[in-house]
Amino acid sequence: TGTDLANQVGVGHYHHIFYEGCLTNFAIGDDGEEEGSLLYPKVQYTRMEEYMERYA
C-alpha cells in the first residue's frame, strides 16, 4: 500500500502475464487443437527430439 499507482499497475501486469500466464492461455483455431507452429508456416521449427539427437 506504500507504492504509487503506476507501480501497482505494473506489478499487476507482471503478475497476470508471468504468474498466471494470461498471454499463453488461448485457443488457436475453431476447435482449439491447432499447433502453435501453424501460425508461422514459413519458419523452420526444430522439434525437441531432433534437437536432443545432437547430444546422443
N, C-alpha and C positions, 0 to 999 in steps of 0.2 A: 504494500500500500504506500510505500515511500517513494515510488518511482513515478515519473511523469507519464502522461497518457501515450505519447509516442513510443516509449519503451515498453509499455504494457501491450500495445498493439503488436509490436514487433515480436515479443515473446509469445503472444498468442498465435501469430502466424507460424513461427518456428515449431510450436507445439503441434499444430494441426498438420503441417507438412511432414516433419521428420518423425514425430512420435506416433501420430495416428495414420500417416501415410495417405492423406487425402488426395494427393495428386496421382497416386497409382492405383486407387481403388475404383476403377471404372471398367465397364464392359466395352469391348470392341466388336462391332458388328451387331446385327439384329438379334442373334441368339446368344451373344456374349461369350462365344467359344473360339473366337479368332485368335491367332497368334500375333503377338506384337510386331514381329518382323515383317508382317504383311503391310504395315504402314509405309515402309520404305523399300519397295521391291528392287530398286537398283543397287542397294547396299549389300555387299557380300558379307554375310554373317558367318561366324565360326561357332559351331556347336561345342559344348563343353567337352564332349567325348573326343572330338577332333583335336581340341587344344591340349588336352591331357595326354594324348598319344605322343607328344613331343618328349615327355618325361618318362615314358615307359621303357 
